[in-house]
Amino acid sequence: MAEFQNYTINFGPQHPAAHGVLRLVLEMDGETVQRADPHVGLLHRATEKLAESKPFNQSIGYMDRLDYVSMMCNEHGYVLAIEKLLGVAVPIRAQYIRVMFDEVTRILNHLMWLGAHGLDIGAMTMFLYCFREREDLMDCYEAVSGTRMHATYYRPGGVYRDLPDAMPKFQPSAWRSDKKLRSLNKAREGSLLDFLQDFCHRFPACVDEYETLLTDNRIWKQRTVNIGVVTPERAMQLGFTGPMLRGSGIAWDLRKKQPYEVYADLDFDIPVGVNGDCYDRYLVRIEELRESNRIIRQCIDWLRANPGPVMTDDHKVGPPSREQMKGDMESLIHHFKLFTEGYTVPVGEAYAAVEHPKGEFGVYLVSDGANKPYRLKIRAPGFAHLSSMHEMVVGHMLSDVVAVIGTQDIVFGEVDR
């Protein structure tokens, strides 16, 4: 029988849609990984440098494109940092809207992760199931911002506009019967909040469906149990955050430990794992889907009962209303200047962090008193997780590398800022 050979292989770069342009150099002993060396820098977005050349309010759209599965959460970190420097008060209704959309984004992220991770490991049906629910939430993004992904909905001082009173509907088509059309539009007769409430009512049964397919599935457990084990102490040393840290049994969640916006007033739990393996991280994310659903329900109830402004009345930061702009020359000039030149921000520095679906997403801003950042540094959770790749895969088989990349939930836009 031939001897096992040691050889070095390139694992990737993959297509950008498959966890991004990651090049892993693997040193193999037969099928067993002896060393894994992740090479980053193939995407080079230059987001931080680009943001330093533009007014503060023109870089919000760049944040959406960092982790392009958790769009509004990225915006949230950046906008919070600007608000810290400006000392702007955000209306309470805008805070509830932000929290609600943060949790919608968390569900969107985890559904994408679950579908893609399942597909990586060989569970094809999961991808189709997860995208079925993602589609409804993408419609919510589109209803508030006009776009399905890169929303640019959060603004310093609040949000772009209040929640719409009507949802877009499916139109009659030669390929769709009237009965099917009525069924598709049933939940769309009311406002965005009605549509979201209907989603929240249906969603727990969908999560049960995912669990029926995976949680006790023999093949799924063989591919994830005891793969990529990280102890709680090591997880902290490696700078893990989010589900990667909670999967190892540490109940650290910025929404509870350093509450921002209105999270302190909401009732939810922090799911934690026990063994710190791929399977526990899967269970943590599944449970987070249920907790996010709980938070969204609480936000819907509050928003129904409490109308009010969604943007600060400080017109150095927030634009005049469309009505004023159409009828008043000064307001038109004000609007033009605000969106072309922006506003100057007091000298200082600020760090703001949010509990992003993947972990702690932080934005460190330094202002020299100009209308653009002097320095912008982003703390992306995926970068810290990727640095542990060697430690998590050494001694495992080549096929387990795929499971570990999946469990880290890597999106390269934020890793290769």
C-alpha positions as CSV (number, residue, x, y, z in Angstrom):
1,M,0.0,0.0,0.0
2,A,1.3,3.4,-1.0
3,E,2.6,5.7,1.8
4,F,0.6,8.8,2.7
5,Q,2.2,11.9,1.2
6,N,2.6,15.4,2.6
7,Y,1.6,18.1,0.2
8,T,0.5,21.7,0.1
9,I,-2.8,22.7,-1.6
10,N,-4.6,25.9,-2.3
11,F,-8.1,25.8,-0.9
12,G,-9.7,28.6,-3.0
13,P,-9.9,31.5,-3.8
14,Q,-13.6,30.7,-4.1
15,H,-16.3,32.5,-6.0
16,P,-17.2,35.7,-4.0
17,A,-20.7,34.3,-3.4
18,A,-19.1,31.3,-1.5
19,H,-17.8,33.0,1.7
20,G,-15.8,35.4,-0.4
21,V,-12.4,35.5,-1.9
22,L,-10.6,33.4,0.8
23,R,-7.4,31.7,-0.2
24,L,-6.4,29.0,2.4
25,V,-3.0,27.4,2.0
26,L,-3.3,23.9,3.5
27,E,-0.5,21.6,4.4
28,M,-1.9,18.1,4.3
29,D,-0.8,14.7,5.6
30,G,-2.9,12.5,3.4
31,E,-6.5,13.7,4.2
32,T,-5.5,15.3,7.5
33,V,-4.8,19.0,7.8
34,Q,-1.4,19.9,9.5
35,R,-1.4,23.6,8.9
36,A,-3.9,26.2,7.6
37,D,-2.7,29.6,6.5
38,P,-5.5,32.0,5.5
39,H,-4.4,34.7,3.0
40,V,-6.5,37.8,3.2
41,G,-6.2,40.9,1.0
42,L,-7.6,39.6,-2.3
43,L,-10.8,41.7,-2.0
44,H,-9.2,45.0,-0.7
45,R,-12.4,47.1,-0.5
46,A,-10.5,50.2,1.0
47,T,-13.7,51.2,2.8
48,E,-11.8,53.0,5.6
49,K,-9.7,55.1,3.2
50,L,-12.7,55.9,1.0
51,A,-14.7,57.1,4.0
52,E,-11.8,59.4,5.0
53,S,-12.2,61.2,1.6
54,K,-16.0,61.9,1.9
55,P,-18.4,63.8,4.2
56,F,-19.6,61.8,7.1
57,N,-23.1,61.3,5.7
58,Q,-22.0,60.1,2.3
59,S,-20.2,57.0,3.8
60,I,-23.3,55.3,5.2
61,G,-23.8,53.4,2.0
62,Y,-20.3,52.0,2.2
63,M,-21.1,50.4,5.5
64,D,-23.9,48.4,3.9
65,R,-21.4,46.9,1.6
66,L,-19.0,45.7,4.3
67,D,-20.8,42.6,5.5
68,Y,-23.4,42.5,2.7
69,V,-25.6,40.1,4.6
70,S,-26.0,42.3,7.7
71,M,-26.5,45.6,6.0
72,M,-28.4,47.8,8.6
73,C,-26.3,46.6,11.5
74,N,-23.1,47.9,9.8
75,E,-24.8,51.3,9.3
76,H,-25.9,51.3,12.9
77,G,-22.3,51.1,14.3
78,Y,-21.2,53.9,12.0
79,V,-24.1,56.1,12.7
80,L,-23.8,55.6,16.5
81,A,-20.1,56.7,16.4
82,I,-21.1,59.9,14.5
83,E,-23.9,60.6,17.0
84,K,-21.4,60.2,19.9
85,L,-19.2,62.9,18.4
86,L,-22.1,65.2,17.5
87,G,-23.9,64.7,20.8
88,V,-27.2,64.3,18.9
89,A,-30.3,62.9,20.7
90,V,-32.3,60.3,18.7
91,P,-36.1,60.2,19.0
92,I,-37.3,57.2,20.9
93,R,-39.5,56.0,17.9
94,A,-36.4,56.0,15.7
95,Q,-34.6,53.9,18.3
96,Y,-37.3,51.3,18.3
97,I,-37.3,51.2,14.5
98,R,-33.5,50.7,14.5
99,V,-33.7,47.9,17.0
100,M,-36.5,46.2,15.1
101,F,-34.5,46.4,11.8
102,D,-31.3,45.2,13.6
103,E,-33.2,42.1,14.6
104,V,-34.7,41.7,11.1
105,T,-31.1,41.9,9.8
106,R,-30.0,39.3,12.4
107,I,-32.7,36.9,11.1
108,L,-31.7,37.7,7.5
109,N,-28.0,37.0,8.3
110,H,-28.7,33.7,10.2
111,L,-31.0,32.4,7.4
112,M,-28.3,33.1,4.8
113,W,-25.7,31.4,7.1
114,L,-28.0,28.4,7.7
115,G,-28.8,27.9,4.0
116,A,-25.2,28.4,2.9
117,H,-23.7,26.3,5.7
118,G,-26.2,23.5,5.0
119,L,-25.3,23.6,1.3
120,D,-21.5,23.5,2.1
121,I,-22.0,20.4,4.2
122,G,-24.5,18.8,1.8
123,A,-28.0,19.6,3.0
124,M,-29.4,21.1,-0.1
125,T,-33.1,21.6,1.0
126,M,-32.0,24.1,3.7
127,F,-31.0,26.7,1.2
128,L,-34.4,26.7,-0.4
129,Y,-36.2,26.8,2.9
130,C,-34.2,29.7,4.3
131,F,-34.5,31.8,1.1
132,R,-38.3,31.4,1.3
133,E,-38.3,33.4,4.6
134,R,-35.5,35.8,3.6
135,E,-37.7,37.0,0.7
136,D,-40.4,38.4,3.0
137,L,-37.8,40.3,5.1
138,M,-36.1,41.6,2.0
139,D,-39.5,43.1,1.0
140,C,-39.5,44.9,4.4
141,Y,-36.0,46.4,3.6
142,E,-37.4,47.5,0.2
143,A,-40.6,49.0,1.7
144,V,-38.6,51.4,4.1
145,S,-35.6,52.2,1.9
146,G,-36.5,51.5,-1.7
147,T,-33.8,48.9,-2.0
148,R,-33.6,45.2,-1.1
149,M,-30.1,45.1,0.3
150,H,-28.0,48.3,0.6
151,A,-30.6,50.3,2.4
152,T,-28.8,53.5,3.7
153,Y,-31.8,53.8,6.0
154,Y,-30.1,54.8,9.3
155,R,-29.0,58.4,9.5
156,P,-27.2,60.3,12.2
157,G,-30.2,61.6,14.3
158,G,-32.7,58.9,13.4
159,V,-33.8,57.0,10.3
160,Y,-34.5,58.2,6.8
161,R,-38.3,58.1,7.1
162,D,-41.1,56.5,9.1
163,L,-42.5,53.1,8.4
164,P,-44.8,52.9,5.4
165,D,-48.6,52.4,5.7
166,A,-48.7,50.1,2.7
167,M,-46.7,47.1,1.4
168,P,-46.0,46.6,-2.3
169,K,-48.2,43.9,-3.7
170,F,-47.8,41.2,-6.3
171,Q,-49.3,42.2,-9.6
172,P,-51.6,40.1,-11.9
173,S,-49.7,37.9,-14.3
174,A,-50.3,35.4,-17.1
175,W,-48.4,32.8,-15.0
176,R,-50.3,33.4,-11.8
177,S,-53.9,32.4,-11.1
178,D,-56.2,34.8,-9.2
179,K,-56.4,32.4,-6.3
180,K,-52.6,32.3,-6.1
181,L,-52.4,36.1,-6.3
182,R,-54.9,36.6,-3.5
183,S,-52.9,34.1,-1.4
184,L,-49.6,35.9,-2.0
185,N,-51.1,39.3,-1.2
186,K,-53.1,38.2,1.9
187,A,-50.5,39.5,4.3
188,R,-49.8,42.7,2.3
189,E,-53.2,44.4,2.7
190,G,-52.1,46.4,5.7
191,S,-49.0,48.4,6.8
192,L,-45.4,47.2,7.1
193,L,-46.0,46.5,10.8
194,D,-49.0,44.3,9.9
195,F,-46.8,42.4,7.4
196,L,-44.0,41.9,10.0
197,Q,-46.5,40.8,12.6
198,D,-47.8,38.2,10.2
199,F,-44.2,37.1,9.6
200,C,-43.5,36.8,13.3
201,H,-46.5,34.7,13.7
202,R,-45.4,32.2,11.0
203,F,-41.7,32.2,11.6
204,P,-41.4,30.0,14.8
205,A,-43.0,27.1,12.8
206,C,-40.4,27.7,10.0
207,V,-37.6,27.4,12.6
208,D,-39.1,24.2,13.8
209,E,-39.0,23.0,10.2
210,Y,-35.3,23.8,9.9
211,E,-34.6,21.9,13.2
212,T,-36.6,18.9,12.0
213,L,-34.3,18.7,9.0
214,L,-31.0,19.2,10.8
215,T,-30.9,19.1,14.6
216,D,-31.2,15.3,15.1
217,N,-30.0,14.5,11.6
218,R,-27.4,11.7,11.8
219,I,-25.3,13.1,8.9
220,W,-25.5,16.7,10.1
221,K,-24.3,15.7,13.6
222,Q,-21.4,13.6,12.1
223,R,-20.3,16.6,10.2
224,T,-20.5,19.1,13.1
225,V,-20.2,17.5,16.5
226,N,-16.7,17.8,18.0
227,I,-15.5,19.6,14.9
228,G,-13.6,22.9,15.5
229,V,-13.8,22.8,19.3
230,V,-12.8,26.0,21.0
231,T,-12.6,26.2,24.8
232,P,-14.2,29.3,26.6
233,E,-10.8,30.5,27.7
234,R,-9.3,30.2,24.2
235,A,-12.3,31.8,22.6
236,M,-11.7,34.9,24.7
237,Q,-8.0,34.9,24.0
238,L,-8.7,34.8,20.3
239,G,-11.0,37.8,20.4
240,F,-14.1,35.8,19.5
241,T,-17.5,37.6,19.8
242,G,-21.1,36.9,18.9
243,P,-22.2,33.3,18.3
244,M,-18.6,32.1,18.1
245,L,-18.0,33.1,21.7
246,R,-21.5,32.2,23.0
247,G,-21.1,28.8,21.3
248,S,-18.2,28.1,23.7
249,G,-20.4,28.9,26.7
250,I,-19.7,32.6,27.5
251,A,-22.9,34.7,27.7
252,W,-21.4,37.9,26.3
253,D,-23.9,40.0,24.3
254,L,-23.5,43.7,23.9
255,R,-27.3,44.1,23.8
256,K,-27.3,43.0,27.4
257,K,-23.8,43.9,28.7
258,Q,-23.5,47.4,27.1
259,P,-27.1,48.2,26.1
260,Y,-27.5,50.7,23.3
261,E,-30.7,52.2,21.9
262,V,-33.7,50.6,23.7
263,Y,-32.4,47.1,24.2
264,A,-32.4,47.6,28.0
265,D,-36.2,47.9,27.9
266,L,-36.8,44.7,26.0
267,D,-37.2,41.1,27.2
268,F,-34.9,38.5,25.6
269,D,-32.4,35.8,26.5
270,I,-28.8,35.1,25.4
271,P,-28.5,31.5,24.1
272,V,-25.2,29.8,24.9
273,G,-23.5,26.6,23.9
274,V,-21.7,24.0,26.0
275,N,-19.1,22.2,23.9
276,G,-17.8,25.0,21.7
277,D,-18.1,22.9,18.5
278,C,-19.7,23.5,15.1
279,Y,-22.9,21.9,16.3
280,D,-23.3,24.1,19.4
281,R,-22.7,27.2,17.3
282,Y,-25.5,26.0,15.0
283,L,-27.8,25.6,18.0
284,V,-26.9,29.1,19.3
285,R,-27.8,30.7,16.0
286,I,-31.0,28.7,15.7
287,E,-32.1,29.9,19.1
288,E,-31.1,33.5,18.2
289,L,-33.6,33.3,15.4
290,R,-36.3,32.7,18.0
291,E,-35.1,35.5,20.3
292,S,-34.9,38.0,17.4
293,N,-38.5,37.1,16.6
294,R,-39.4,37.9,20.2
295,I,-37.7,41.3,20.1
296,I,-39.4,42.2,16.8
297,R,-42.8,41.4,18.3
298,Q,-42.1,43.7,21.3
299,C,-41.0,46.5,18.9
300,I,-44.1,46.1,16.7
301,D,-46.4,46.5,19.8
302,W,-44.6,49.6,21.0
303,L,-44.4,51.2,17.5
304,R,-48.2,50.7,17.0
305,A,-48.9,52.5,20.3
306,N,-46.4,55.4,20.0
307,P,-46.4,57.6,17.0
308,G,-43.8,60.4,16.8
309,P,-40.9,61.9,15.0
310,V,-38.2,59.6,13.6
311,M,-35.5,62.2,12.9
312,T,-33.9,64.8,15.2
313,D,-35.1,68.3,14.9
314,D,-31.5,69.6,14.8
315,H,-31.4,70.9,11.2
316,K,-27.7,71.0,11.1
317,V,-27.8,67.2,11.0
318,G,-31.3,66.3,9.7
319,P,-32.6,67.7,6.4
320,P,-35.8,69.8,6.1
321,S,-39.0,68.0,5.1
322,R,-39.7,67.5,1.4
323,E,-42.7,69.8,1.8
324,Q,-40.6,72.6,3.1
325,M,-37.9,72.0,0.5
326,K,-40.5,72.3,-2.4
327,G,-41.9,75.6,-1.2
328,D,-39.0,77.4,0.5
329,M,-35.8,78.5,-1.2
330,E,-33.8,78.6,2.0
331,S,-34.8,75.0,2.8
332,L,-33.8,73.9,-0.7
333,I,-30.4,75.5,-0.3
334,H,-30.1,73.9,3.2
335,H,-31.0,70.5,1.8
336,F,-28.4,70.9,-1.0
337,K,-25.6,72.0,1.3
338,L,-26.4,69.2,3.8
339,F,-26.2,66.5,1.2
340,T,-23.2,67.8,-0.8
341,E,-20.9,69.2,2.0
342,G,-22.4,67.5,5.0
343,Y,-21.7,69.0,8.5
344,T,-18.6,69.6,10.5
345,V,-18.1,67.3,13.5
346,P,-16.5,68.5,16.7
347,V,-12.8,67.5,17.3
348,G,-12.6,64.3,19.2
349,E,-12.7,60.5,18.9
350,A,-15.4,58.0,19.5
351,Y,-15.8,54.2,19.5
352,A,-19.3,52.7,19.0
353,A,-20.0,49.0,18.9
354,V,-23.1,47.0,18.1
355,E,-24.0,43.3,18.6
356,H,-23.8,42.5,14.9
357,P,-25.2,39.1,13.8
358,K,-21.5,37.8,13.6
359,G,-20.2,39.5,16.7
360,E,-19.0,42.9,17.9
361,F,-18.9,45.3,15.0
362,G,-17.2,48.5,16.2
363,V,-16.4,51.8,14.5
364,Y,-13.6,54.0,15.8
365,L,-13.9,57.6,14.5
366,V,-11.4,60.4,14.8
367,S,-12.5,63.9,13.9
368,D,-10.3,66.9,13.4
369,G,-13.2,69.3,13.1
370,A,-13.7,68.9,9.4
371,N,-16.7,67.6,7.5
372,K,-15.1,64.2,6.9
373,P,-13.4,61.7,9.3
374,Y,-9.7,62.2,10.0
375,R,-9.5,58.5,10.6
376,L,-12.0,55.6,10.5
377,K,-11.2,52.2,11.8
378,I,-13.6,49.3,11.7
379,R,-13.5,46.4,14.1
380,A,-15.0,43.6,12.0
381,P,-15.8,40.3,13.9
382,G,-15.0,38.1,11.0
383,F,-11.3,39.2,10.9
384,A,-10.7,37.9,14.5
385,H,-12.5,34.7,13.7
386,L,-10.5,34.0,10.6
387,S,-7.2,34.3,12.5
388,S,-8.2,31.2,14.5
389,M,-8.6,29.1,11.3
390,H,-5.3,27.1,11.8
391,E,-6.1,26.3,15.4
392,M,-9.7,25.1,14.6
393,V,-8.9,22.8,11.7
394,V,-5.5,21.3,12.6
395,G,-5.9,17.5,13.0
396,H,-9.2,17.5,11.2
397,M,-9.9,16.1,7.7
398,L,-10.0,18.3,4.5
399,S,-13.8,18.1,4.4
400,D,-14.0,19.5,7.9
401,V,-12.3,22.7,6.8
402,V,-15.5,23.5,4.9
403,A,-17.6,23.0,8.1
404,V,-15.3,25.3,10.0
405,I,-15.4,28.1,7.4
406,G,-19.2,27.7,7.5
407,T,-19.4,27.8,11.3
408,Q,-17.3,31.0,11.4
409,D,-19.9,32.7,9.1
410,I,-17.2,34.6,7.2
411,V,-18.1,37.4,4.9
412,F,-15.1,38.8,3.2
413,G,-16.3,42.4,2.6
414,E,-15.7,43.1,6.3
415,V,-12.6,41.0,6.7
416,D,-10.8,42.7,3.7
417,R,-12.0,46.2,4.5
